[in-house]
Amino acid sequence: MNTIFSANNLTYKASNKFIIKKATFDIKNNSITIIKGPNGAGKTTLLKILFGMLKPTSGEIHRKFDIKKNELSYIFQNSVFLNRSVEDNLKHVLYCKNVDKTKWITLISNTLKEFNLEYMLALKVDSLSGGELQLLALVRGILIHPDILFYDEPTNNLDKNNIDTILKMIQKFYTNGSSIIIVSHDDMLVKMLNHNEILLNKGCVTT
């Protein structure tokens, strides 16, 4: 199995404080990797470094893929949407990714149908529940079929039904050949996914 990320003594400081400290690890291709640890361990910071949103203070992070050819998608813990319909929000993603406009309707329809979410299409974002917004964030994230999905706390504040839906969507997306890197404190989600782990404690990778 190929390695897509390799970190060596990865360190990140903010306000003269170590957030990530000399972390060394590999992440394999076509895998689910879960970044775990207590609050304040540096999980989200590490996820953003892997994505390229933040630059490490020192150490090395090797991305062993062509970022120009590989699609990446990042789902924030608190996603922001256009104050329009679900359909408009999904079309906006495809517009930003320069997807052929003639493919928009089919791509959106097929993705929603795959997860029994067709009912959401014409709804306004401000009418959705918190759980529905998190489902929409995942649909938006996987709509372009990214090679690597970065996902911050997918089940935070969700009830069991929505957690089950998120789990099925993650598993389906993974079986289609993509890699997923998840930040999660949800033990139930962790137990139900076949995954690798990066354990963080006070910014350090532990075993």
C-alpha positions in Angstrom: 0.0 0.0 0.0 1.5 3.4 -1.0 2.2 6.1 1.4 0.5 9.5 0.6 1.8 11.4 3.6 5.0 11.0 5.5 5.8 13.3 8.5 9.2 13.5 10.3 9.6 15.6 13.5 6.6 17.7 12.4 6.2 20.7 14.7 3.8 23.6 14.8 3.9 26.5 17.2 1.4 29.3 17.8 1.8 32.2 20.2 5.1 30.6 21.2 3.3 27.5 22.3 3.8 24.0 20.9 0.6 22.7 19.3 2.2 19.8 17.4 5.6 18.6 18.7 8.0 16.4 16.7 5.3 14.2 15.3 6.5 11.4 13.0 4.1 9.1 11.1 2.9 7.8 7.7 -0.5 7.8 6.2 -1.3 5.1 3.6 -3.2 5.5 0.4 -6.8 4.0 0.1 -7.2 4.0 3.9 -9.2 5.5 6.6 -7.0 7.3 9.2 -8.5 8.6 12.4 -6.7 11.3 14.4 -7.6 10.8 18.0 -6.8 12.5 21.3 -8.2 14.6 24.1 -9.4 18.2 23.7 -6.5 20.5 23.0 -4.3 17.7 21.7 -3.8 19.4 18.3 -6.0 17.1 16.2 -7.6 19.8 14.0 -4.3 21.7 13.7 -2.7 18.5 12.4 -5.5 17.9 9.9 -5.1 21.5 8.6 -1.3 20.9 8.2 -1.9 17.7 6.2 -4.4 19.5 3.9 -2.0 22.4 3.4 -4.1 25.1 5.2 -1.3 25.6 7.8 2.5 25.4 7.3 4.5 23.5 10.0 7.0 25.6 12.0 9.7 22.9 11.6 10.1 19.3 10.5 9.0 17.8 7.3 5.7 16.8 5.7 6.0 14.9 2.4 2.9 14.7 0.2 3.6 11.8 -2.0 1.0 12.6 -4.7 0.6 15.3 -7.3 -1.5 18.0 -5.8 -2.3 19.4 -9.2 -3.8 16.1 -10.3 -5.4 14.8 -7.1 -8.6 16.4 -5.8 -8.7 17.2 -2.1 -11.7 18.1 -0.1 -11.9 19.5 3.5 -15.0 19.4 5.7 -14.9 21.8 8.6 -16.5 21.0 12.0 -18.8 24.0 11.5 -19.4 24.3 7.8 -20.6 27.6 6.2 -23.1 27.5 3.4 -24.6 30.0 0.9 -28.0 31.3 2.2 -29.8 29.6 -0.7 -31.2 26.1 -1.6 -29.3 22.9 -1.2 -29.2 22.6 -5.0 -27.6 26.0 -5.3 -25.0 25.1 -2.7 -24.0 22.0 -4.6 -24.0 23.7 -7.9 -21.6 26.3 -6.5 -19.1 23.5 -5.6 -19.2 22.2 -9.1 -18.8 25.7 -10.5 -15.8 26.4 -8.4 -14.3 23.1 -9.5 -14.9 23.9 -13.2 -17.1 20.8 -13.7 -18.8 20.7 -17.1 -22.2 22.4 -16.5 -24.0 19.7 -18.5 -23.1 17.2 -15.8 -24.3 19.2 -12.8 -27.8 17.9 -12.5 -26.9 14.3 -13.0 -24.0 14.4 -10.5 -26.1 16.2 -7.8 -29.1 13.9 -8.3 -27.1 10.7 -8.3 -25.2 11.7 -5.2 -28.3 12.6 -3.2 -30.2 9.6 -4.4 -27.3 7.3 -3.3 -27.8 8.3 0.3 -31.6 8.8 0.2 -31.3 12.5 0.5 -33.2 13.6 -2.6 -35.8 15.3 -0.5 -33.2 18.0 0.5 -32.6 19.2 -3.1 -35.1 22.2 -3.2 -34.9 23.0 0.6 -33.4 26.2 1.8 -30.3 25.8 3.9 -31.8 27.9 6.7 -34.7 25.4 7.0 -32.4 22.4 7.6 -31.7 20.9 11.0 -28.2 20.7 12.5 -28.0 17.0 11.5 -29.1 17.8 7.9 -26.5 20.5 7.6 -23.8 18.0 8.6 -25.2 15.6 6.0 -25.1 18.4 3.4 -21.5 19.2 4.3 -20.5 15.6 3.6 -22.4 15.5 0.3 -20.8 18.7 -0.7 -17.4 17.3 0.3 -17.7 14.1 -1.7 -19.6 15.5 -4.7 -16.4 16.0 -6.8 -15.2 12.5 -5.8 -12.0 13.7 -4.2 -9.0 11.4 -3.9 -8.5 12.5 -0.3 -11.2 13.6 2.1 -10.2 15.6 5.2 -13.1 15.5 7.8 -13.2 17.3 11.1 -15.5 15.7 13.8 -18.1 14.2 11.4 -20.5 13.1 14.2 -20.3 16.0 16.6 -23.8 16.7 18.3 -25.6 14.2 16.0 -28.2 11.7 17.0 -27.8 7.9 16.3 -29.8 8.0 13.1 -27.7 10.7 11.6 -24.5 9.1 12.9 -25.6 5.8 11.1 -26.1 7.8 7.9 -22.7 9.5 8.1 -21.1 6.1 8.8 -22.7 4.6 5.7 -21.7 7.6 3.6 -18.1 7.4 4.8 -17.9 3.6 4.2 -19.4 3.9 0.7 -17.1 6.7 -0.2 -14.1 4.7 1.0 -15.0 1.6 -1.0 -15.0 3.7 -4.1 -11.2 4.0 -3.7 -10.6 7.2 -1.9 -8.6 8.0 1.3 -10.2 9.6 4.3 -8.5 11.4 7.2 -10.8 12.0 10.1 -10.6 13.9 13.4 -12.9 12.2 15.8 -13.5 11.7 19.5 -16.6 9.5 18.8 -15.7 6.0 20.1 -18.7 4.4 18.4 -17.7 5.8 15.0 -14.1 4.7 15.6 -15.1 1.1 16.5 -17.3 0.8 13.4 -14.7 1.8 10.9 -11.8 -0.3 9.7 -9.0 2.3 10.2 -5.5 3.3 11.1 -4.9 5.7 14.0 -2.8 8.6 14.9 -3.0 9.2 18.6 -2.2 12.7 19.8 -1.5 13.8 23.4 -0.4 17.3 24.1 0.8 17.6 20.5 2.9 14.4 20.5 2.1 11.2 18.6 1.8 8.4 21.1 1.3 4.7 20.8 
